[in-house]
Amino acid sequence: MKEAVVLYTIPGAGHLAPTLSLAKLFQKHGFSATVVTFNIHHLKPGTADQDVSSLSLANPSISFHVLPQITLGEAYANLEPHIVMPAILQAQNMNLHAYITELSKTSSVRAIMLDMLCTAALDVVRQLSIPTYFFTPSGASAFAFYLNLLEFDTTSALSLKDYGNNPISFPGLPPVLASDCPLFLLDREFDSYKSFMQNFRCIVKSDGILMNTFESLEPKAISALREGLCVPSFNMPPVYSIGPLVTETGEKETEERHECLKWLDSQPKGTVVFLCFGSMGGFPLDQIKQIAIGLENSGQRFLWVIKVFINLDPKKIFNTSIPEFELDQILPEGFLDRTKDRGMVVKTWAPQIQVLHHESVGGFVTHCGWNSILEAVTAGKLMVCWPLYAEQRLNKAVLVDHETRLGVAMEGYDRVMVEAEEVETKIRWLMEGEGSKLLKDRIKAMKDNAGESWTETGPSLRAFLQFLIDLERKKLEKTKI
């Protein structure tokens, strides 16, 4: 029978995209790969069906499966994702078990890869006696932070918020302020905090952890994780850093190119600043107007992807409600006309990887989501970091504020409003400032390191091959029993 790997992830581009890249990696090494996900009906109806349909068409060699719809009670209708998600995952366990059992009749399922948020599935897949691993789409630093917090939760009665303005020191991380930690984890009384701690108690029980990062990008965090320094009170499973896993940038000849790529073709090399804030990142109208004024006053060429409205409640993990809008209704009057010769504004989505690799793009204003960071690094584009939600403030602190220095922060990101003057200043710095030249050399060097990670002697390839050796060893041990 064909040897197979099942990859189980939550829906949404931020998780499906790296999971798909991992599936392709398994396929390249001789396995068949199936990506399994589900709909979150109470949050965004039909999202998984839509995403899987488009991904399946674009990747016919990878199998996809959407588990049957689960309907939770009305009591869940207005609750936050960190409450709804575990309930859905728990309810889906029976469907997941049934699917893998059926798949096992025609394939030899060698391993199950669980998204780091799919911990509710660990016990049920363990019943199948199949090696089970967690895959984290976040970086090693964020993952080290989460595990350090698990240790902190076990050994301390404090909350992170109790540190105030004093830096927090965790193994594998530079000193970080509580204000740069994920906001939904600042108080141990938050439901989101309790949910995450339960998640990570499960993760350390797995057979191993695969991370989408590479040695030279996060050496301290990777080392601390491998040595078990983050959770000395727990048995740390093996850690494999196998990144960067980034979707290919090649355009198929049959595809219609996005209009923004055609526009970039007409711009001079390295002159366009690209502003994009992830699949779930948006802004309130007042902030959008400040960005527009800053862009206009900067005099720089720009490509700006706009989403409206973001949820600023610190206990909420991410925004799930992005309304329909027209550009002329949300931008300053006359803005589009005044900037039409040097700027382009796109609603909701653009092909980010292709944009970042376009020679006309000279810099990137980003929300610091991990996928976006890896995409910027592999494209060699310097960043202005404007973190919005989840672990993005921590990503900014590690990669910008300390020795890695792959960009600068947009000051005011942690306040109600970033003023137009700051937007203008940072964009000018990014595109024409003397201070940015040194950092651009750093990002280009890191781009080279990223490319070398998957060469014949690269550390990421070695880590993945070691994972395959360890997986084979588990198969042999199972055969002896």
C-alpha positions as CSV (number, residue, x, y, z in Angstrom):
1,M,0.0,0.0,0.0
2,K,1.0,3.6,-0.6
3,E,2.6,5.2,2.4
4,A,0.6,8.3,3.4
5,V,0.7,11.3,5.7
6,V,-2.4,13.1,7.0
7,L,-2.1,16.8,7.8
8,Y,-4.9,18.2,10.0
9,T,-5.2,21.9,10.2
10,I,-7.7,24.7,11.1
11,P,-9.1,26.6,8.1
12,G,-7.7,30.0,7.0
13,A,-4.8,31.0,4.8
14,G,-2.4,31.5,7.6
15,H,-2.6,27.8,8.5
16,L,-3.6,26.1,5.2
17,A,-0.7,27.7,3.2
18,P,2.2,26.3,5.3
19,T,0.4,23.0,5.8
20,L,0.1,22.7,2.0
21,S,3.8,23.4,1.7
22,L,4.5,20.7,4.2
23,A,2.3,18.3,2.3
24,K,4.3,19.0,-0.9
25,L,7.5,18.3,1.0
26,F,6.2,14.9,2.1
27,Q,5.1,14.2,-1.5
28,K,8.5,15.1,-2.8
29,H,9.9,12.4,-0.5
30,G,7.7,9.6,-1.7
31,F,4.6,9.9,0.5
32,S,1.0,10.6,-0.6
33,A,-0.3,13.6,1.4
34,T,-3.9,14.5,2.5
35,V,-4.7,17.8,4.0
36,V,-7.8,17.6,6.3
37,T,-9.7,20.6,7.6
38,F,-13.2,21.7,8.6
39,N,-15.6,24.6,8.4
40,I,-16.0,27.0,11.3
41,H,-19.7,27.7,10.6
42,H,-20.2,30.1,13.6
43,L,-17.3,32.3,12.6
44,K,-17.1,32.3,8.8
45,P,-19.5,29.9,7.0
46,G,-18.1,27.9,4.1
47,T,-14.5,29.2,4.4
48,A,-12.8,25.8,4.3
49,D,-15.0,24.6,1.4
50,Q,-14.0,27.7,-0.6
51,D,-10.3,27.5,0.3
52,V,-10.0,23.8,-0.4
53,S,-11.8,24.1,-3.7
54,S,-9.3,26.7,-5.0
55,L,-6.3,24.9,-3.5
56,S,-7.3,21.6,-4.9
57,L,-7.6,23.0,-8.4
58,A,-4.1,24.6,-8.1
59,N,-2.6,21.5,-6.5
60,P,-4.1,18.4,-8.1
61,S,-1.4,16.0,-6.7
62,I,-2.4,16.8,-3.1
63,S,-5.5,15.3,-1.6
64,F,-7.9,17.5,0.4
65,H,-10.7,16.5,2.7
66,V,-13.2,18.7,4.5
67,L,-14.8,17.0,7.5
68,P,-18.6,17.0,7.7
69,Q,-20.2,20.1,9.0
70,I,-20.6,20.3,12.8
71,T,-23.3,22.5,14.1
72,L,-22.8,23.7,17.7
73,G,-25.7,25.0,19.8
74,E,-26.9,28.6,19.7
75,A,-24.9,29.2,22.9
76,Y,-21.7,29.3,20.7
77,A,-23.1,31.7,18.1
78,N,-21.5,34.9,19.6
79,L,-18.5,33.4,21.4
80,E,-14.9,34.1,20.5
81,P,-12.7,31.8,18.3
82,H,-10.6,30.5,21.2
83,I,-13.8,29.1,22.7
84,V,-15.6,28.0,19.6
85,M,-12.5,26.3,18.0
86,P,-11.8,23.7,20.8
87,A,-15.5,22.9,20.8
88,I,-15.5,22.3,17.1
89,L,-12.3,20.3,17.2
90,Q,-13.7,18.1,20.0
91,A,-16.9,17.5,18.1
92,Q,-15.0,16.7,14.9
93,N,-12.9,14.0,16.6
94,M,-15.3,11.2,15.6
95,N,-15.3,12.4,12.0
96,L,-11.5,12.6,11.9
97,H,-11.2,9.1,13.4
98,A,-13.6,7.7,10.9
99,Y,-11.8,9.3,8.0
100,I,-8.3,8.1,9.0
101,T,-9.7,4.6,9.6
102,E,-11.2,4.5,6.2
103,L,-8.1,5.9,4.6
104,S,-6.0,3.2,6.3
105,K,-7.9,0.6,4.3
106,T,-6.2,1.7,1.1
107,S,-3.1,3.5,2.4
108,S,-0.4,2.9,5.0
109,V,-0.8,6.0,7.1
110,R,2.7,6.5,8.5
111,A,2.2,9.8,10.4
112,I,-0.4,12.3,11.4
113,M,0.6,16.0,11.4
114,L,-1.6,18.2,13.7
115,D,-1.7,22.0,13.5
116,M,-0.6,23.4,16.8
117,L,-4.2,24.5,17.5
118,C,-5.6,21.1,16.8
119,T,-4.5,19.6,20.1
120,A,-8.1,18.3,20.8
121,A,-7.4,15.6,18.2
122,L,-4.3,14.2,19.9
123,D,-6.0,11.6,22.0
124,V,-8.3,10.3,19.3
125,V,-5.6,9.9,16.7
126,R,-3.4,8.2,19.3
127,Q,-6.0,5.5,19.5
128,L,-5.1,4.6,16.0
129,S,-1.5,3.8,17.0
130,I,-0.1,6.1,14.4
131,P,2.9,8.4,15.2
132,T,1.5,11.9,15.8
133,Y,3.4,15.2,15.4
134,F,2.6,18.8,15.7
135,F,3.4,21.3,13.0
136,T,3.6,25.0,14.0
137,P,3.1,27.6,11.3
138,S,4.6,30.2,13.7
139,G,8.3,30.7,14.2
140,A,10.6,29.1,16.8
141,S,10.7,32.2,18.9
142,A,6.9,32.3,19.3
143,F,6.8,28.6,19.9
144,A,9.5,28.9,22.6
145,F,7.5,31.7,24.2
146,Y,4.4,29.6,24.4
147,L,6.3,26.7,26.0
148,N,8.1,29.0,28.4
149,L,4.7,30.4,29.3
150,L,3.5,26.8,30.0
151,E,6.5,26.4,32.4
152,F,5.7,29.9,33.9
153,D,2.1,28.9,34.4
154,T,3.2,25.7,36.2
155,T,5.7,27.4,38.5
156,S,4.3,30.9,39.1
157,A,1.1,32.5,40.3
158,L,1.8,35.7,38.4
159,S,0.3,36.9,35.1
160,L,2.5,38.5,32.4
161,K,0.7,41.8,32.9
162,D,2.1,41.9,36.4
163,Y,5.6,42.6,34.9
164,G,4.4,46.1,33.8
165,N,7.3,47.8,32.0
166,N,9.9,45.3,33.2
167,P,11.4,43.0,30.6
168,I,10.6,39.3,30.8
169,S,13.5,36.8,30.4
170,F,12.7,33.4,29.0
171,P,15.2,30.8,27.6
172,G,15.7,31.1,23.9
173,L,14.3,34.6,23.7
174,P,15.7,38.1,24.1
175,P,14.2,40.1,27.0
176,V,10.7,41.2,25.9
177,L,8.2,43.5,27.5
178,A,4.7,42.2,28.5
179,S,3.3,44.7,26.0
180,D,5.0,42.8,23.2
181,C,3.6,39.4,24.2
182,P,0.3,38.2,22.7
183,L,-2.3,40.4,24.3
184,F,-4.8,37.5,24.8
185,L,-2.2,35.8,27.0
186,L,-1.4,38.7,29.4
187,D,-3.8,37.6,32.1
188,R,-4.1,34.0,33.3
189,E,-7.8,34.7,33.9
190,F,-8.5,35.2,30.2
191,D,-10.3,32.2,28.7
192,S,-7.8,32.4,25.8
193,Y,-4.9,32.0,28.2
194,K,-6.5,28.9,29.7
195,S,-7.2,27.5,26.3
196,F,-3.6,28.0,25.1
197,M,-2.1,26.4,28.2
198,Q,-4.2,23.3,27.6
199,N,-3.0,23.3,24.0
200,F,0.6,23.2,25.0
201,R,0.2,20.6,27.7
202,C,-1.0,18.4,24.8
203,I,1.8,19.4,22.4
204,V,4.6,18.2,24.6
205,K,3.0,14.8,24.7
206,S,3.4,14.3,21.0
207,D,6.1,12.3,19.1
208,G,7.8,15.5,17.8
209,I,7.4,19.0,16.6
210,L,8.0,20.3,13.1
211,M,8.6,24.1,12.8
212,N,8.5,26.3,9.8
213,T,11.8,28.2,10.4
214,F,15.5,27.8,9.8
215,E,18.7,27.8,11.8
216,S,20.2,31.2,11.0
217,L,16.9,33.1,11.4
218,E,16.2,31.9,15.0
219,P,19.3,30.1,16.3
220,K,18.7,30.8,20.0
221,A,15.1,29.8,20.1
222,I,15.7,26.6,18.1
223,S,18.6,25.6,20.4
224,A,16.6,26.3,23.6
225,L,13.7,24.1,22.2
226,R,16.0,21.3,21.2
227,E,17.7,21.3,24.6
228,G,14.4,21.3,26.5
229,L,15.2,24.6,28.3
230,C,11.8,26.1,27.7
231,V,9.8,23.4,29.6
232,P,12.2,21.7,32.1
233,S,9.2,20.4,34.1
234,F,8.0,18.5,31.0
235,N,9.5,15.9,28.7
236,M,10.3,17.8,25.5
237,P,9.7,15.8,22.3
238,P,12.2,16.1,19.4
239,V,12.1,19.4,17.4
240,Y,12.8,19.6,13.7
241,S,13.3,23.1,12.1
242,I,12.4,22.5,8.4
243,G,11.7,25.9,7.0
244,P,11.4,28.1,5.2
245,L,8.3,26.4,3.7
246,V,7.0,29.0,1.3
247,T,4.6,28.4,-1.6
248,E,6.3,28.5,-5.1
249,T,6.2,31.9,-6.8
250,G,6.1,30.7,-10.4
251,E,3.0,31.8,-12.4
252,K,1.3,29.3,-14.6
253,E,1.0,30.4,-18.2
254,T,-2.7,29.6,-18.2
255,E,-3.4,31.9,-15.2
256,E,-4.6,35.4,-15.6
257,R,-2.1,37.6,-13.9
258,H,-3.5,39.8,-11.1
259,E,-3.9,43.4,-12.1
260,C,-1.5,44.6,-9.5
261,L,1.3,42.5,-11.0
262,K,0.7,44.1,-14.4
263,W,0.8,47.5,-12.7
264,L,4.1,46.6,-11.0
265,D,5.6,45.7,-14.4
266,S,5.3,49.4,-15.4
267,Q,7.1,50.7,-12.3
268,P,10.9,51.3,-12.0
269,K,13.0,48.7,-10.2
270,G,12.9,48.8,-6.4
271,T,10.7,51.9,-6.1
272,V,7.4,50.5,-4.8
273,V,6.5,50.1,-1.1
274,F,4.0,47.2,-0.6
275,L,1.6,47.5,2.3
276,C,-0.4,44.3,3.2
277,F,-1.6,43.1,6.6
278,G,-2.5,39.5,6.3
279,S,-5.6,37.5,5.7
280,M,-7.4,38.7,8.9
281,G,-5.7,42.1,9.4
282,G,-7.7,45.3,8.8
283,F,-8.1,48.8,10.2
284,P,-10.9,51.2,11.3
285,L,-11.7,54.0,8.9
286,D,-9.8,56.7,10.9
287,Q,-6.6,54.6,10.7
288,I,-7.0,54.0,7.0
289,K,-7.2,57.8,6.4
290,Q,-4.0,58.3,8.4
291,I,-2.2,55.7,6.3
292,A,-3.5,57.3,3.1
293,I,-2.3,60.8,4.2
294,G,1.1,59.4,5.1
295,L,1.4,57.6,1.8
296,E,0.5,60.6,-0.2
297,N,2.8,62.9,1.7
298,S,5.7,60.5,1.4
299,G,5.8,60.9,-2.3
300,Q,6.7,57.2,-2.8
301,R,5.2,54.7,-5.2
302,F,3.0,52.2,-3.4
303,L,0.8,49.1,-3.7
304,W,-1.6,49.0,-0.8
305,V,-4.0,46.1,0.1
306,I,-6.9,47.4,2.2
307,K,-9.1,45.6,4.6
308,V,-11.5,47.5,6.8
309,F,-12.0,47.1,10.6
310,I,-10.0,45.2,13.2
311,N,-11.1,44.0,16.6
312,L,-9.1,45.8,19.2
313,D,-10.3,43.8,22.3
314,P,-7.0,42.4,23.7
315,K,-8.8,39.2,24.8
316,K,-9.7,38.4,21.2
317,I,-7.2,36.5,19.1
318,F,-8.0,37.8,15.6
319,N,-10.6,39.6,13.6
320,T,-13.2,37.5,11.8
321,S,-15.5,40.2,10.4
322,I,-14.3,42.2,7.4
323,P,-17.2,44.0,5.7
324,E,-17.7,44.9,2.1
325,F,-16.7,48.4,1.1
326,E,-15.9,50.7,-1.8
327,L,-12.5,52.4,-1.9
328,D,-13.9,55.9,-2.5
329,Q,-16.1,55.6,0.6
330,I,-13.2,54.9,3.0
331,L,-10.2,56.9,1.5
332,P,-9.8,60.7,1.8
333,E,-11.6,62.6,-0.9
334,G,-9.6,62.8,-4.1
335,F,-6.8,60.5,-2.8
336,L,-7.1,57.9,-5.6
337,D,-7.1,60.6,-8.3
338,R,-4.1,62.5,-6.7
339,T,-2.0,59.3,-6.4
340,K,-3.1,57.5,-9.5
341,D,0.3,58.0,-11.3
342,R,2.3,56.5,-8.5
343,G,0.0,54.3,-6.4
344,M,-2.4,51.4,-6.6
345,V,-4.9,50.4,-4.0
346,V,-6.3,46.8,-4.0
347,K,-9.3,45.6,-2.0
348,T,-8.9,42.7,0.4
349,W,-6.3,40.5,-1.4
350,A,-3.2,40.4,-3.6
351,P,-0.9,37.6,-4.6
352,Q,1.6,38.5,-1.8
353,I,4.4,36.1,-2.7
354,Q,4.5,37.1,-6.3
355,V,4.4,40.8,-5.3
356,L,7.3,40.5,-2.9
357,H,9.4,38.8,-5.5
358,H,8.6,41.4,-8.1
359,E,11.7,43.5,-8.9
360,S,9.7,46.8,-8.7
361,V,9.0,46.2,-5.0
362,G,11.6,47.8,-2.7
363,G,10.1,47.4,0.8
364,F,7.2,45.8,2.8
365,V,4.9,47.3,5.4
366,T,3.6,44.2,7.2
367,H,1.6,43.0,10.2
368,C,4.5,40.6,11.1
369,G,2.5,37.4,10.6
370,W,5.0,34.5,10.4
371,N,4.1,33.5,6.8
372,S,4.6,37.1,5.7
373,I,8.0,37.3,7.5
374,L,9.2,34.2,5.8
375,E,7.9,35.4,2.5
376,A,9.7,38.8,2.9
377,V,12.9,37.1,4.0
378,T,13.0,34.7,1.1
379,A,12.3,37.6,-1.3
380,G,15.0,39.7,0.4
381,K,12.6,42.6,1.2
382,L,13.2,44.8,4.2
383,M,10.2,45.3,6.6
384,V,8.4,48.0,8.5
385,C,6.6,46.0,11.1
386,W,3.1,47.0,12.2
387,P,1.9,44.1,14.4
388,L,-1.8,43.7,14.9
389,Y,-2.8,40.4,16.6
390,A,-1.8,36.9,17.9
391,E,2.0,36.6,18.2
392,Q,2.9,39.4,15.8
393,R,4.2,41.8,18.5
394,L,6.5,39.1,19.7
395,N,7.7,38.5,16.1
396,K,8.4,42.2,15.9
397,A,10.3,42.2,19.2
398,V,12.5,39.3,18.2
399,L,13.3,40.1,14.6
400,V,13.3,43.9,14.7
401,D,14.2,45.1,18.2
402,H,17.1,42.8,18.8
403,E,20.2,41.5,17.0
404,T,18.4,40.0,14.0
405,R,17.3,43.5,12.8
406,L,15.4,42.7,9.7
407,G,13.3,45.9,9.8
408,V,12.0,48.6,12.0
409,A,8.8,49.1,13.9
410,M,6.0,51.5,13.0
411,E,5.8,53.5,16.2
412,G,2.4,53.8,17.7
413,Y,1.3,50.3,16.7
414,D,0.5,49.7,20.4
415,R,-1.6,52.8,20.7
416,V,-5.1,53.6,19.4
417,M,-3.8,55.4,16.3
418,V,-0.6,55.5,14.2
419,E,-0.4,59.1,12.9
420,A,0.1,60.0,9.3
421,E,3.5,61.6,10.1
422,E,4.8,58.3,11.4
423,V,3.6,56.5,8.3
424,E,5.3,59.1,6.1
425,T,8.5,59.0,8.1
426,K,8.9,55.2,8.1
427,I,8.0,54.8,4.4
428,R,10.6,57.5,3.5
429,W,13.2,55.7,5.7
430,L,12.3,52.4,4.0
431,M,12.6,53.6,0.5
432,E,15.2,56.3,0.5
433,G,16.8,56.6,3.9
434,E,20.5,56.1,4.5
435,G,19.8,54.1,7.6
436,S,17.9,51.4,5.7
437,K,20.8,50.5,3.5
438,L,22.7,48.5,6.2
439,L,19.5,46.6,7.1
440,K,18.9,45.9,3.4
441,D,22.3,44.2,3.4
442,R,21.2,42.1,6.4
443,I,17.9,41.0,4.8
444,K,19.8,40.0,1.6
445,A,22.2,37.9,3.6
446,M,19.3,36.3,5.4
447,K,17.7,35.6,2.0
448,D,20.8,33.7,1.0
449,N,20.8,31.8,4.3
450,A,17.2,30.8,3.7
451,G,18.1,29.5,0.2
452,E,21.0,27.5,1.6
453,S,18.8,25.8,4.2
454,W,17.4,23.4,1.6
455,T,20.6,22.7,-0.3
456,E,22.2,19.3,-0.2
457,T,24.0,20.1,3.1
458,G,21.5,22.6,4.4
459,P,20.3,22.4,8.0
460,S,16.6,22.2,7.1
461,L,17.1,19.3,4.7
462,R,19.2,17.5,7.3
463,A,16.5,18.1,9.9
464,F,13.8,16.7,7.7
465,L,15.8,13.7,6.7
466,Q,16.5,13.1,10.4
467,F,12.7,13.2,11.0
468,L,12.2,10.6,8.3
469,I,14.9,8.4,9.9
470,D,13.1,8.7,13.3
471,L,9.8,8.0,11.7
472,E,11.2,4.8,10.1
473,R,12.6,3.8,13.5
474,K,9.1,4.1,14.9
475,K,7.8,1.8,12.2
476,L,10.4,-0.8,13.0
477,E,9.7,-0.6,16.7
478,K,6.0,-1.1,16.0
479,T,6.8,-4.1,13.8
480,K,8.8,-5.8,16.7
481,I,5.9,-5.4,19.1
